[in-house]
Amino acid sequence: MKDVTVDGSRLRSTLEELARFGATASGVSRTSFSAADAEARAWLRAEVEASGLSLRTDGIGNLFVTVAPAGATDAPAVWTGSHIDSVPDGGRFDGALGSMAALEVVRRLTEADVPLRRPVTMVVFADEEGCYHHLLGSTALVRPFPPDELAALRGRDDDLLVDALGGLGWDVAAAGRTAVPAGSVHAFVELHIEQGAVLETSSADIGVVTSIVGMGGGRLEFTGRADHAGTTPMAMRRDPLRGAGEFLAQLPDITASISETAVATCGIIGVEPGGANVVPALARLQLDFRDVRREAIEDLETALVAAASDAAGRHGLEVTHTRDSITDPAPLDSGLQDLIESVAAGRGHSTRLMPSGAGHDAQNMSRLAPTGMIFIPSTGGRSHSPAEHSSWADVEAGANVLLGTVIALATR
């Protein structure tokens, strides 16, 4: 079979087109199930159909495009893809690269009439960035969300997921019927920007991911008493934001007490009633915490909740903790690591074996099938910001390694 490569110009064009949806002054804000996301989904459907392919959406918003072999087969498919939702005011490459490269893969397999022995499926996962639940779409493929859990999921703006799905005209009940049968996926490969500076500083072309960090999260609510900001003496206040602030200042010490690799972040703070001249009654913190071992994540959660309770006690507050699910750390398939290294070397690229400190849908997919990840360098290690950047040469190189890996998996 002749060497098949991606159309680099077309890949760049699709990435630039996708970045228009939810564009900000300097970056991209495209939350899953938002108006910008709906526009991007409609555009993607048109792109897929213009290539003679069809797009399917499951109950929770994951998108699928499948290229089948010429003859009938019940062989499990090779999957590849990522996500198109972004963090608020994020960059143009996170998730988008893996999704548009997957589109380029299914296009090139069709155009080059590659003799497949098993299907190849492009997947775009819903809400990877965790507006409603971290790795929402891929989690729903691994285990169905029961109705009561779905009904309780709220977004960054405190809106309900079921309302967001219903607002799109979708069958909300179908969101709990998305789990993929065991054995239906042959392998999964995801292309992604590194989101760090390891590849750039080591001058390696391609990162071959060995494992993905585990993630936990949850909500802390510090409850005090609303009072007048001018007439209530400082010593008489039960100010939940002071207790929350004291807790947040301890995060570096808490994580260091667990391990060298533990991290914890509060990226969302809500205060009620929200008046400049009112001592707050409630301070709400959304936490993200990570480590390379499940046991360390659980120990970190315990330490965080204990520290919050201590801080609340010192300020006369109550505190409650609502736990998000924990996504386990995921070792990736050694055979796929070898295959990715081989494909990259065959194209003249240097490689580096490396773990991922960011969470990815691949860690859920690793529970369904052998899974591999391919990284390309991120300029300055920047990500989750408008400064996120990767060179077009690196984009094309990563996409060609992805295509070569998928072809090897689907034709042998």
The 8 nearest C-alpha neighbors of each residue, nearest first, counted from 0:
[[1, 2, 113, 3, 114, 111, 112, 410],
 [0, 2, 3, 111, 113, 4, 112, 114],
 [1, 3, 0, 4, 403, 111, 113, 406],
 [4, 2, 1, 5, 111, 107, 403, 402],
 [5, 3, 399, 2, 6, 402, 107, 403],
 [6, 4, 7, 399, 103, 107, 398, 3],
 [5, 7, 9, 8, 10, 4, 103, 107],
 [8, 6, 10, 9, 395, 5, 11, 391],
 [7, 9, 11, 10, 6, 12, 13, 5],
 [8, 10, 12, 11, 6, 7, 13, 103],
 [11, 9, 7, 13, 12, 8, 6, 14],
 [12, 10, 8, 14, 9, 13, 15, 7],
 [11, 13, 9, 15, 10, 14, 16, 8],
 [14, 12, 16, 10, 15, 11, 17, 9],
 [15, 13, 17, 11, 16, 12, 10, 18],
 [14, 16, 12, 18, 13, 17, 11, 19],
 [17, 15, 13, 18, 14, 19, 12, 20],
 [16, 18, 14, 19, 15, 20, 13, 39],
 [17, 19, 15, 16, 20, 91, 22, 14],
 [20, 18, 22, 17, 16, 21, 15, 27],
 [21, 19, 35, 18, 22, 17, 39, 38],
 [20, 22, 28, 35, 29, 27, 19, 23],
 [21, 23, 27, 19, 20, 26, 18, 28],
 [24, 22, 26, 27, 25, 21, 28, 88],
 [25, 23, 26, 22, 27, 88, 385, 21],
 [24, 26, 23, 385, 27, 22, 88, 386],
 [27, 25, 385, 23, 90, 88, 89, 22],
 [26, 28, 22, 88, 89, 23, 21, 90],
 [29, 27, 87, 88, 21, 85, 89, 22],
 [30, 28, 21, 85, 84, 35, 36, 27],
 [31, 29, 84, 33, 85, 28, 36, 32],
 [30, 32, 126, 84, 33, 36, 125, 29],
 [31, 33, 36, 37, 163, 30, 34, 164],
 [34, 32, 36, 35, 31, 30, 37, 29],
 [33, 35, 37, 36, 38, 32, 29, 21],
 [36, 34, 21, 38, 20, 33, 37, 29],
 [35, 37, 39, 33, 38, 34, 32, 31],
 [36, 38, 34, 40, 39, 35, 33, 41],
 [39, 37, 35, 41, 36, 40, 42, 34],
 [40, 38, 36, 42, 37, 41, 20, 43],
 [39, 41, 43, 37, 42, 38, 36, 44],
 [42, 40, 38, 44, 43, 39, 37, 45],
 [41, 43, 39, 45, 40, 44, 38, 46],
 [44, 42, 46, 40, 45, 41, 39, 47],
 [43, 45, 47, 41, 46, 42, 48, 40],
 [44, 46, 42, 48, 43, 47, 49, 41],
 [47, 45, 43, 49, 44, 48, 42, 50],
 [48, 46, 44, 50, 49, 45, 52, 43],
 [47, 49, 52, 51, 45, 50, 46, 53],
 [48, 50, 46, 51, 47, 45, 52, 44],
 [51, 49, 48, 47, 52, 46, 106, 53],
 [50, 52, 48, 49, 47, 53, 109, 106],
 [53, 51, 48, 47, 50, 54, 64, 49],
 [54, 52, 48, 64, 47, 55, 51, 65],
 [53, 55, 64, 63, 44, 62, 47, 56],
 [54, 56, 63, 62, 64, 57, 53, 61],
 [57, 55, 62, 61, 60, 63, 58, 54],
 [58, 56, 60, 61, 59, 177, 55, 62],
 [59, 57, 174, 173, 60, 177, 56, 176],
 [58, 60, 174, 57, 61, 136, 125, 177],
 [59, 61, 125, 57, 58, 56, 62, 136],
 [60, 62, 124, 125, 57, 56, 123, 136],
 [63, 61, 56, 123, 122, 55, 60, 124],
 [64, 62, 122, 55, 121, 54, 56, 120],
 [65, 63, 54, 121, 120, 53, 55, 122],
 [66, 64, 120, 119, 121, 67, 63, 118],
 [65, 67, 119, 118, 120, 105, 68, 64],
 [66, 68, 118, 65, 69, 119, 117, 115],
 [69, 67, 115, 70, 118, 117, 116, 114],
 [68, 70, 67, 71, 115, 114, 116, 72],
 [71, 69, 68, 72, 67, 116, 115, 117],
 [70, 72, 69, 68, 73, 67, 74, 117],
 [73, 71, 74, 70, 117, 68, 116, 118],
 [72, 74, 75, 71, 117, 76, 118, 183],
 [73, 75, 72, 117, 76, 118, 116, 183],
 [76, 74, 183, 184, 185, 73, 117, 182],
 [75, 77, 118, 184, 185, 119, 117, 78],
 [76, 78, 119, 186, 185, 187, 120, 184],
 [79, 77, 187, 120, 119, 121, 76, 186],
 [80, 78, 188, 121, 187, 189, 101, 122],
 [81, 79, 122, 98, 101, 97, 121, 189],
 [80, 82, 98, 97, 123, 94, 124, 189],
 [83, 81, 94, 123, 124, 84, 98, 95],
 [82, 84, 95, 94, 85, 98, 123, 81],
 [85, 83, 30, 29, 31, 82, 126, 128],
 [86, 84, 29, 30, 28, 89, 128, 87],
 [85, 87, 89, 88, 128, 28, 383, 30],
 [88, 86, 28, 89, 85, 27, 29, 30],
 [89, 87, 28, 27, 26, 86, 384, 385],
 [90, 88, 384, 383, 27, 86, 385, 87],
 [89, 91, 385, 387, 26, 384, 27, 92],
 [90, 92, 18, 93, 27, 95, 26, 387],
 [91, 93, 95, 96, 90, 94, 388, 192],
 [94, 92, 95, 91, 96, 192, 90, 191],
 [95, 93, 82, 81, 83, 96, 97, 92],
 [94, 96, 83, 92, 98, 93, 97, 99],
 [97, 95, 92, 99, 94, 98, 100, 191],
 [98, 96, 190, 81, 100, 80, 191, 94],
 [97, 99, 80, 81, 101, 95, 100, 96],
 [98, 100, 102, 101, 96, 97, 95, 103],
 [99, 101, 103, 97, 102, 98, 398, 96],
 [102, 100, 104, 98, 80, 99, 103, 121],
 [103, 101, 99, 100, 104, 105, 106, 98],
 [102, 104, 100, 106, 101, 105, 107, 99],
 [105, 103, 101, 107, 102, 106, 402, 108],
 [106, 104, 108, 102, 107, 103, 109, 66],
 [105, 107, 103, 109, 104, 108, 110, 102],
 [106, 108, 110, 104, 109, 105, 111, 103],
 [109, 107, 105, 113, 111, 106, 110, 112],
 [110, 108, 112, 106, 107, 111, 105, 113],
 [109, 111, 107, 112, 108, 106, 113, 105],
 [112, 110, 113, 108, 109, 107, 3, 106],
 [113, 111, 109, 110, 108, 114, 107, 115],
 [112, 114, 108, 111, 115, 109, 0, 406],
 [115, 113, 112, 116, 410, 68, 69, 0],
 [116, 114, 410, 68, 117, 409, 113, 118],
 [115, 117, 410, 409, 68, 114, 411, 118],
 [116, 118, 409, 74, 115, 76, 68, 75],
 [119, 117, 67, 76, 66, 68, 77, 120],
 [118, 120, 77, 66, 76, 65, 78, 67],
 [121, 119, 65, 78, 64, 77, 122, 66],
 [120, 122, 64, 79, 80, 63, 101, 78],
 [121, 123, 63, 80, 62, 79, 124, 120],
 [124, 122, 82, 62, 81, 80, 61, 98],
 [123, 125, 61, 82, 136, 81, 137, 122],
 [124, 126, 136, 61, 60, 127, 135, 31],
 [127, 125, 31, 128, 135, 129, 84, 136],
 [126, 128, 134, 129, 125, 135, 133, 82],
 [129, 127, 126, 133, 130, 86, 85, 134],
 [133, 130, 128, 132, 131, 127, 126, 134],
 [129, 131, 154, 155, 132, 128, 126, 30],
 [130, 132, 154, 129, 153, 152, 160, 133],
 [133, 131, 129, 135, 130, 134, 152, 126],
 [129, 132, 134, 135, 128, 127, 131, 130],
 [135, 133, 127, 137, 129, 136, 138, 360],
 [136, 134, 132, 138, 133, 126, 137, 127],
 [137, 135, 125, 124, 139, 138, 134, 61],
 [136, 138, 140, 139, 360, 135, 134, 363],
 [139, 137, 141, 135, 140, 136, 134, 363],
 [138, 140, 143, 136, 142, 137, 141, 178],
 [139, 141, 178, 137, 179, 138, 177, 142],
 [142, 140, 138, 139, 178, 179, 137, 363],
 [141, 143, 139, 178, 140, 138, 144, 177],
 [144, 142, 139, 175, 178, 176, 177, 145],
 [143, 145, 175, 149, 148, 139, 146, 142],
 [144, 146, 148, 147, 175, 143, 149, 150],
 [147, 145, 149, 148, 150, 144, 175, 172],
 [146, 148, 150, 149, 145, 151, 144, 152],
 [149, 147, 151, 150, 145, 146, 144, 152],
 [150, 148, 146, 151, 152, 147, 144, 145],
 [149, 151, 147, 148, 152, 146, 161, 160],
 [152, 150, 148, 149, 153, 147, 159, 160],
 [153, 151, 149, 160, 150, 131, 159, 148],
 [154, 152, 159, 157, 158, 131, 160, 151],
 [155, 153, 131, 157, 130, 158, 156, 159],
 [154, 156, 157, 130, 153, 131, 158, 267],
 [155, 157, 154, 158, 153, 130, 159, 131],
 [158, 156, 154, 153, 155, 159, 152, 131],
 [159, 157, 154, 153, 156, 160, 162, 155],
 [158, 160, 153, 162, 161, 152, 154, 163],
 [161, 159, 163, 162, 152, 153, 164, 131],
 [160, 162, 164, 159, 163, 165, 150, 171],
 [161, 163, 165, 159, 160, 164, 166, 158],
 [162, 164, 160, 166, 161, 165, 32, 159],
 [165, 163, 161, 167, 166, 162, 169, 160],
 [166, 164, 162, 168, 167, 169, 163, 161],
 [165, 167, 163, 168, 164, 162, 169, 161],
 [168, 166, 165, 164, 169, 163, 32, 37],
 [169, 167, 165, 166, 170, 164, 171, 163],
 [170, 168, 165, 167, 164, 171, 166, 58],
 [169, 171, 173, 172, 165, 168, 58, 174],
 [170, 172, 173, 174, 169, 165, 161, 164],
 [171, 173, 174, 170, 175, 176, 146, 58],
 [172, 174, 58, 176, 175, 171, 170, 59],
 [175, 173, 58, 59, 172, 171, 176, 177],
 [174, 176, 144, 143, 173, 177, 172, 145],
 [177, 175, 173, 174, 143, 178, 58, 172],
 [176, 178, 140, 139, 175, 143, 58, 174],
 [177, 179, 140, 143, 142, 141, 139, 176],
 [178, 180, 140, 177, 181, 141, 183, 142],
 [181, 179, 183, 182, 178, 184, 367, 140],
 [180, 182, 183, 179, 367, 184, 368, 178],
 [183, 181, 184, 180, 75, 185, 367, 368],
 [182, 184, 75, 181, 180, 185, 76, 179],
 [185, 183, 75, 76, 182, 186, 368, 77],
 [184, 186, 75, 77, 76, 368, 183, 182],
 [187, 185, 369, 77, 368, 184, 370, 78],
 [186, 188, 78, 370, 79, 77, 371, 369],
 [189, 187, 371, 79, 372, 370, 78, 186],
 [190, 188, 372, 80, 79, 97, 373, 81],
 [189, 191, 97, 373, 372, 374, 401, 188],
 [192, 190, 374, 97, 373, 96, 193, 189],
 [191, 193, 375, 374, 194, 377, 376, 93],
 [192, 194, 374, 195, 376, 375, 377, 191],
 [195, 193, 382, 380, 192, 377, 381, 196],
 [196, 194, 380, 193, 197, 377, 381, 382],
 [195, 197, 380, 199, 198, 379, 200, 377],
 [198, 196, 200, 199, 195, 201, 380, 376],
 [199, 197, 203, 201, 376, 200, 196, 202],
 [198, 200, 202, 196, 201, 197, 376, 203],
 [199, 201, 197, 202, 198, 196, 203, 379],
 [200, 202, 198, 203, 199, 197, 196, 351],
 [203, 201, 199, 200, 198, 204, 349, 197],
 [204, 202, 198, 349, 201, 350, 205, 351],
 [205, 203, 349, 348, 350, 202, 375, 198],
 [206, 204, 350, 375, 374, 203, 349, 351],
 [205, 207, 374, 351, 350, 373, 352, 208],
 [208, 206, 352, 373, 351, 353, 336, 372],
 [207, 209, 353, 354, 372, 210, 352, 206],
 [208, 210, 354, 331, 353, 330, 352, 207],
 [211, 209, 330, 354, 331, 329, 208, 355],
 [212, 210, 355, 329, 328, 354, 358, 362],
 [211, 213, 328, 291, 356, 290, 358, 355],
 [328, 214, 212, 327, 326, 290, 289, 291],
 [215, 213, 289, 326, 325, 288, 212, 327],
 [216, 214, 325, 288, 287, 289, 326, 324],
 [217, 215, 287, 323, 286, 288, 322, 214],
 [216, 218, 322, 323, 286, 321, 285, 219],
 [217, 219, 285, 321, 284, 320, 286, 220],
 [220, 218, 320, 284, 319, 283, 221, 321],
 [219, 221, 283, 319, 318, 282, 222, 284],
 [220, 222, 318, 282, 239, 281, 317, 283],
 [223, 221, 281, 317, 239, 316, 280, 318],
 [224, 222, 280, 237, 316, 239, 238, 281],
 [223, 225, 280, 237, 226, 238, 279, 222],
 [224, 226, 280, 279, 278, 277, 223, 227],
 [227, 225, 278, 277, 228, 224, 231, 279],
 [226, 228, 277, 229, 230, 231, 278, 276],
 [229, 227, 276, 277, 278, 230, 231, 226],
 [228, 230, 227, 231, 276, 232, 277, 226],
 [229, 231, 227, 228, 232, 226, 233, 276],
 [230, 232, 227, 229, 228, 233, 226, 235],
 [233, 231, 235, 234, 230, 236, 229, 228],
 [234, 232, 235, 236, 231, 237, 238, 228],
 [233, 235, 232, 236, 231, 237, 314, 238],
 [236, 234, 232, 233, 231, 237, 238, 226],
 [235, 237, 233, 238, 234, 231, 232, 224],
 [236, 238, 223, 224, 315, 314, 239, 316],
 [237, 239, 240, 223, 236, 241, 279, 278],
 [240, 238, 223, 242, 221, 241, 282, 222],
 [239, 241, 243, 242, 282, 238, 244, 279],
 [242, 240, 244, 239, 243, 238, 245, 314],
 [243, 241, 239, 245, 310, 240, 311, 244],
 [242, 244, 240, 246, 241, 245, 239, 247],
 [245, 243, 241, 247, 246, 242, 240, 248],
 [244, 246, 242, 248, 243, 247, 241, 310],
 [245, 247, 243, 244, 249, 248, 307, 310],
 [248, 246, 244, 249, 250, 245, 243, 265],
 [247, 249, 245, 246, 250, 244, 251, 252],
 [248, 250, 247, 246, 252, 251, 253, 245],
 [249, 251, 253, 247, 252, 248, 254, 263],
 [252, 250, 254, 253, 249, 255, 248, 263],
 [251, 253, 255, 249, 250, 254, 256, 248],
 [254, 252, 250, 256, 255, 251, 249, 302],
 [253, 255, 261, 257, 256, 251, 252, 262],
 [256, 254, 252, 257, 253, 258, 259, 251],
 [255, 257, 253, 254, 258, 252, 259, 299],
 [256, 258, 254, 255, 299, 261, 295, 253],
 [259, 257, 260, 261, 255, 256, 254, 295],
 [258, 260, 261, 255, 257, 254, 256, 262],
 [259, 261, 258, 290, 262, 291, 289, 254],
 [262, 260, 290, 254, 258, 289, 259, 257],
 [263, 261, 289, 288, 254, 260, 290, 264],
 [262, 264, 288, 287, 289, 250, 254, 261],
 [265, 263, 287, 286, 266, 288, 262, 250],
 [264, 266, 286, 285, 267, 287, 284, 263],
 [265, 267, 264, 285, 268, 286, 287, 284],
 [266, 268, 285, 265, 284, 269, 286, 155],
 [269, 267, 284, 283, 285, 270, 266, 282],
 [268, 270, 283, 282, 284, 267, 271, 281],
 [269, 271, 282, 273, 281, 283, 272, 279],
 [272, 270, 273, 281, 279, 280, 282, 269],
 [271, 273, 274, 279, 270, 280, 281, 277],
 [274, 272, 271, 270, 275, 279, 277, 269],
 [273, 275, 277, 276, 272, 271, 279, 278],
 [274, 276, 277, 273, 228, 278, 279, 272],
 [275, 277, 228, 274, 227, 278, 229, 273],
 [278, 276, 228, 274, 227, 275, 226, 279],
 [277, 279, 226, 225, 228, 227, 238, 280],
 [280, 278, 225, 281, 271, 277, 238, 272],
 [279, 281, 225, 224, 223, 271, 222, 239],
 [282, 280, 222, 271, 279, 221, 270, 239],
 [283, 281, 270, 221, 240, 239, 269, 220],
 [282, 284, 220, 269, 268, 219, 270, 221],
 [285, 283, 268, 219, 218, 267, 286, 220],
 [284, 286, 218, 267, 265, 217, 266, 219],
 [287, 285, 265, 216, 217, 264, 218, 284],
 [288, 286, 216, 264, 263, 215, 265, 289],
 [289, 287, 263, 215, 262, 214, 216, 264],
 [290, 288, 214, 262, 213, 261, 215, 296],
 [291, 289, 261, 213, 292, 296, 260, 212],
 [290, 292, 212, 213, 328, 293, 260, 289],
 [293, 291, 295, 294, 290, 328, 296, 213],
 [294, 292, 296, 295, 327, 297, 328, 213],
 [295, 293, 297, 296, 292, 298, 299, 290],
 [294, 296, 298, 292, 297, 293, 299, 290],
 [297, 295, 299, 293, 294, 298, 290, 289],
 [296, 298, 300, 294, 299, 295, 301, 293],
 [299, 297, 295, 301, 296, 300, 294, 302],
 [300, 298, 296, 302, 297, 301, 295, 303],
 [299, 301, 297, 303, 298, 302, 296, 304],
 [300, 302, 298, 304, 299, 303, 305, 297],
 [303, 301, 299, 305, 300, 304, 306, 298],
 [304, 302, 300, 306, 305, 301, 299, 307],
 [303, 305, 307, 301, 306, 302, 308, 300],
 [306, 304, 308, 302, 307, 303, 301, 309],
 [307, 305, 309, 303, 308, 304, 302, 310],
 [308, 306, 304, 310, 305, 309, 246, 311],
 [307, 309, 311, 305, 306, 310, 312, 304],
 [308, 310, 306, 312, 311, 307, 305, 313],
 [311, 309, 307, 313, 242, 312, 308, 246],
 [312, 310, 316, 308, 314, 242, 309, 313],
 [311, 313, 309, 315, 314, 310, 316, 308],
 [312, 314, 310, 311, 315, 309, 242, 316],
 [315, 313, 311, 312, 316, 242, 237, 310],
 [316, 314, 312, 237, 313, 311, 317, 223],
 [317, 315, 311, 223, 314, 222, 312, 237],
 [316, 318, 222, 221, 311, 223, 319, 315],
 [317, 319, 221, 220, 222, 308, 311, 316],
 [320, 318, 220, 219, 321, 221, 317, 218],
 [319, 321, 219, 218, 322, 220, 318, 217],
 [322, 320, 218, 217, 219, 323, 319, 220],
 [321, 323, 217, 320, 324, 216, 218, 215],
 [322, 324, 217, 216, 325, 215, 321, 132],
 [323, 325, 322, 215, 326, 216, 217, 132],
 [326, 324, 215, 214, 327, 323, 216, 213],
 [327, 325, 214, 213, 215, 324, 328, 363],
 [326, 328, 213, 293, 325, 329, 214, 212],
 [213, 329, 327, 212, 211, 291, 292, 293],
 [328, 330, 211, 362, 210, 327, 331, 212],
 [329, 331, 210, 209, 211, 332, 328, 365],
 [332, 330, 210, 209, 370, 371, 329, 333],
 [331, 333, 335, 369, 370, 334, 371, 336],
 [334, 332, 336, 335, 337, 331, 209, 371],
 [333, 335, 337, 336, 332, 338, 369, 339],
 [334, 336, 338, 337, 332, 333, 371, 339],
 [335, 337, 333, 339, 334, 338, 207, 340],
 [336, 338, 340, 334, 335, 339, 341, 333],
 [339, 337, 335, 341, 340, 336, 342, 334],
 [338, 340, 342, 336, 341, 337, 335, 343],
 [341, 339, 337, 343, 338, 342, 344, 336],
 [340, 342, 338, 344, 339, 343, 345, 337],
 [343, 341, 345, 339, 344, 340, 400, 338],
 [344, 342, 340, 348, 346, 345, 341, 400],
 [345, 343, 347, 341, 348, 346, 342, 340],
 [344, 346, 342, 343, 347, 341, 348, 340],
 [347, 345, 343, 344, 348, 342, 400, 399],
 [346, 348, 344, 345, 343, 349, 342, 204],
 [349, 347, 344, 343, 346, 204, 350, 205],
 [348, 350, 204, 203, 205, 344, 347, 351],
 [351, 349, 205, 203, 206, 204, 348, 340],
 [350, 352, 206, 207, 353, 203, 205, 349],
 [351, 353, 207, 208, 206, 209, 350, 354],
 [352, 354, 208, 209, 207, 351, 206, 355],
 [355, 353, 210, 209, 208, 211, 356, 352],
 [356, 354, 211, 357, 210, 212, 208, 353],
 [355, 357, 212, 211, 354, 358, 291, 290],
 [358, 356, 355, 212, 359, 211, 194, 213],
 [357, 359, 212, 211, 356, 214, 213, 360],
 [360, 358, 361, 362, 357, 134, 211, 127],
 [359, 361, 362, 363, 137, 134, 364, 127],
 [362, 360, 364, 359, 363, 365, 370, 189],
 [363, 361, 365, 329, 360, 364, 359, 211],
 [364, 362, 365, 361, 360, 366, 137, 138],
 [363, 365, 361, 367, 366, 362, 368, 360],
 [364, 366, 370, 362, 368, 363, 367, 369],
 [367, 365, 364, 363, 368, 141, 362, 369],
 [368, 366, 364, 365, 181, 184, 141, 369],
 [367, 369, 186, 365, 184, 366, 370, 185],
 [370, 368, 186, 332, 365, 187, 371, 185],
 [371, 369, 187, 365, 332, 331, 188, 186],
 [370, 372, 188, 335, 331, 332, 336, 187],
 [373, 371, 189, 208, 188, 190, 207, 374],
 [372, 374, 190, 207, 206, 191, 189, 208],
 [375, 373, 206, 193, 191, 192, 205, 190],
 [374, 376, 192, 205, 193, 397, 206, 393],
 [377, 375, 198, 199, 193, 192, 389, 378],
 [378, 376, 380, 389, 194, 193, 388, 192],
 [379, 377, 380, 388, 389, 381, 376, 199],
 [378, 380, 381, 196, 377, 199, 195, 388],
 [379, 381, 195, 196, 377, 378, 194, 382],
 [382, 380, 387, 379, 194, 386, 378, 377],
 [381, 383, 387, 194, 384, 380, 90, 386],
 [384, 382, 89, 90, 86, 387, 385, 381],
 [383, 385, 89, 382, 90, 386, 387, 88],
 [384, 386, 26, 90, 89, 387, 25, 88],
 [387, 385, 384, 381, 388, 90, 382, 26],
 [388, 386, 382, 381, 90, 385, 384, 383],
 [389, 387, 378, 377, 386, 390, 92, 381],
 [390, 388, 377, 378, 376, 391, 393, 394],
 [389, 391, 393, 392, 394, 388, 378, 377],
 [390, 392, 394, 393, 395, 389, 11, 7],
 [393, 391, 395, 390, 394, 396, 389, 7],
 [392, 394, 396, 390, 391, 395, 397, 375],
 [395, 393, 391, 397, 392, 396, 398, 390],
 [394, 396, 398, 392, 393, 397, 7, 391],
 [397, 395, 393, 399, 398, 394, 392, 400],
 [398, 396, 400, 394, 399, 395, 393, 375],
 [397, 399, 401, 395, 400, 396, 100, 402],
 [398, 400, 402, 396, 401, 397, 4, 5],
 [399, 401, 397, 403, 398, 402, 343, 342],
 [400, 402, 398, 404, 399, 403, 405, 397],
 [403, 401, 399, 405, 404, 400, 104, 398],
 [402, 404, 400, 406, 401, 405, 399, 407],
 [403, 405, 401, 407, 402, 406, 400, 339],
 [406, 404, 408, 402, 407, 403, 409, 401],
 [405, 407, 409, 403, 408, 404, 410, 402],
 [406, 408, 404, 405, 410, 409, 411, 403],
 [407, 409, 405, 406, 410, 411, 404, 77],
 [410, 408, 406, 117, 407, 115, 116, 411],
 [411, 409, 115, 116, 407, 408, 406, 114],
 [410, 409, 408, 407, 116, 115, 406, 117]]
